[in-house]
Amino acid sequence: MADLIAISFKDPAKAFDMRARLAELQKEYLITMEDVVVVTRDDDGKVKLHQATNLTAAGAVGGGFWGMLIGMLFFNPLLGVAVGAGTGALSGYLSDVGIDNAFMKKIGEGLKPGGAAVFVLVRKMTGDKVLDRLKDFSGTGEVIQTSLTKTSEEELRKVLERSA
């Protein structure tokens, strides 16, 4: 079972830095994430989701490959690539994996204009090592919502919400 963690920041750059740090930790096998998204709210109040993976592009590439392969079987690889890429892009655009976009937009509307939040869906992590590596963000973030245990949530709050 995965845990959801949402952390808000006054500065969007800090949210993107947090996402980059979490990606580094995943490469080091300290955390396994199913999804990580930065949500920003501009000065006009518009909410934008910054997905870590572009599903439309990934679908187009995969569809193009399979379309070319099938097209070769029917002696028309170019048509196969075009049809496959179009179909893959459409399926990538329509698919939603990980954290629900409507949920993130709803929470994003509660952010102050110019603010941002990081939403992370964590499958598993080495909690003490991850928290130790997130100490650079001390005093810059605020935990909005989690599905962690009370103890784990409190430890996360201590690291992020206290002043350095």
C-alpha positions as CSV (number, residue, x, y, z in Angstrom):
1,M,0.0,0.0,0.0
2,A,1.3,3.5,-0.9
3,D,1.3,6.6,1.3
4,L,0.3,10.0,0.1
5,I,2.3,13.0,1.3
6,A,1.5,16.6,0.3
7,I,3.9,19.5,1.3
8,S,3.3,23.2,0.5
9,F,6.0,25.8,-0.2
10,K,5.9,29.5,-0.5
11,D,8.5,29.4,-3.2
12,P,7.9,27.1,-6.2
13,A,11.6,26.7,-6.7
14,K,11.8,24.8,-3.4
15,A,9.0,22.5,-4.5
16,F,10.9,21.6,-7.7
17,D,14.1,21.2,-5.6
18,M,12.2,18.8,-3.3
19,R,11.1,16.8,-6.3
20,A,14.6,16.6,-7.7
21,R,15.9,15.5,-4.3
22,L,13.3,12.8,-4.0
23,A,14.3,11.6,-7.5
24,E,17.9,11.4,-6.3
25,L,16.8,9.4,-3.3
26,Q,14.9,7.0,-5.5
27,K,18.1,6.4,-7.6
28,E,19.8,5.5,-4.4
29,Y,17.0,3.1,-3.5
30,L,16.1,4.9,-0.3
31,I,12.6,5.6,-1.5
32,T,10.2,4.1,-4.1
33,M,7.7,6.5,-5.5
34,E,4.7,5.7,-7.7
35,D,4.2,9.3,-8.5
36,V,5.6,12.8,-7.7
37,V,3.9,16.0,-8.9
38,V,4.6,19.6,-8.3
39,V,1.5,21.8,-8.2
40,T,1.9,25.6,-8.7
41,R,-0.6,28.4,-8.3
42,D,0.4,31.5,-10.2
43,D,-0.3,35.1,-9.1
44,D,-3.6,35.1,-11.1
45,G,-4.7,32.0,-9.1
46,K,-4.4,29.5,-12.0
47,V,-3.4,26.0,-10.8
48,K,-1.0,24.0,-12.9
49,L,0.2,20.4,-12.5
50,H,3.8,19.6,-13.3
51,Q,3.9,15.8,-13.8
52,A,7.2,14.1,-13.5
53,T,6.4,11.9,-16.6
54,N,4.7,13.1,-19.8
55,L,2.3,10.2,-20.4
56,T,1.3,11.6,-23.8
57,A,4.8,11.6,-25.1
58,A,5.6,8.2,-23.7
59,G,2.4,6.8,-25.3
60,A,3.4,8.3,-28.6
61,V,6.8,6.8,-28.6
62,G,5.5,3.3,-27.5
63,G,2.7,3.5,-30.0
64,G,5.0,4.6,-32.8
65,F,7.3,1.6,-32.1
66,W,4.4,-0.9,-32.1
67,G,2.8,0.8,-35.1
68,M,6.1,0.5,-37.1
69,L,6.4,-3.1,-36.1
70,I,2.9,-4.0,-37.2
71,G,3.3,-1.7,-40.3
72,M,6.3,-3.8,-41.4
73,L,4.2,-6.9,-41.3
74,F,1.8,-5.3,-43.7
75,F,4.5,-3.6,-45.9
76,N,3.7,0.0,-44.8
77,P,5.8,1.0,-41.8
78,L,5.3,4.7,-42.2
79,L,1.5,4.4,-42.0
80,G,2.0,2.1,-39.0
81,V,4.2,4.6,-37.2
82,A,1.7,7.4,-37.8
83,V,-1.3,5.4,-36.6
84,G,0.6,3.9,-33.7
85,A,2.0,7.2,-32.5
86,G,-1.4,8.8,-32.7
87,T,-3.1,6.0,-30.9
88,G,-0.4,5.9,-28.2
89,A,-0.5,9.6,-27.7
90,L,-4.2,9.5,-27.2
91,S,-4.1,6.6,-24.8
92,G,-1.3,8.4,-22.9
93,Y,-3.3,11.6,-22.7
94,L,-6.4,9.8,-21.4
95,S,-4.6,7.6,-18.9
96,D,-4.1,8.9,-15.3
97,V,-1.8,6.9,-13.1
98,G,-0.8,7.7,-9.6
99,I,-2.3,10.7,-7.7
100,D,-5.7,11.9,-8.8
101,N,-5.4,15.1,-10.8
102,A,-8.7,16.5,-9.6
103,F,-7.6,16.0,-6.0
104,M,-4.3,17.8,-6.6
105,K,-6.1,20.7,-8.3
106,K,-8.5,21.0,-5.4
107,I,-5.7,21.2,-2.9
108,G,-3.8,23.5,-5.3
109,E,-6.6,26.0,-5.2
110,G,-6.1,26.4,-1.5
111,L,-2.5,27.4,-2.0
112,K,-1.6,31.1,-1.7
113,P,-0.9,32.8,-5.1
114,G,2.7,32.2,-6.1
115,G,2.9,29.1,-3.9
116,A,3.5,25.5,-4.8
117,A,3.1,22.0,-3.3
118,V,4.7,18.6,-3.9
119,F,2.5,15.5,-3.9
120,V,4.3,12.2,-3.5
121,L,2.9,8.7,-3.6
122,V,5.4,6.6,-1.7
123,R,5.4,2.8,-2.0
124,K,8.2,2.3,0.5
125,M,11.1,4.2,2.0
126,T,13.8,4.0,4.5
127,G,12.3,6.8,6.7
128,D,15.2,7.8,8.9
129,K,17.7,8.1,5.9
130,V,15.1,10.0,3.8
131,L,14.3,12.5,6.5
132,D,18.0,13.0,7.2
133,R,18.5,13.9,3.5
134,L,15.6,16.3,3.5
135,K,17.0,18.5,6.3
136,D,18.1,21.1,3.8
137,F,14.4,21.9,3.4
138,S,14.0,22.6,7.1
139,G,11.7,25.6,7.8
140,T,10.7,26.0,4.1
141,G,7.7,23.5,3.8
142,E,4.5,22.8,5.6
143,V,2.9,19.3,5.6
144,I,-0.6,19.7,4.2
145,Q,-1.8,16.2,4.2
146,T,-0.5,12.6,4.6
147,S,-1.7,9.1,5.0
148,L,1.3,8.3,7.2
149,T,1.0,7.0,10.7
150,K,0.8,9.8,13.3
151,T,4.4,9.1,14.5
152,S,5.8,9.2,10.9
153,E,3.8,12.4,10.1
154,E,5.1,14.1,13.3
155,E,8.7,13.2,12.4
156,L,8.2,14.7,8.9
157,R,6.7,17.8,10.4
158,K,9.7,18.2,12.7
159,V,12.1,18.1,9.8
160,L,10.3,20.4,7.4
161,E,8.4,22.8,9.5
162,R,11.0,23.8,12.1
163,S,13.3,26.7,11.5
164,A,16.9,25.8,10.7
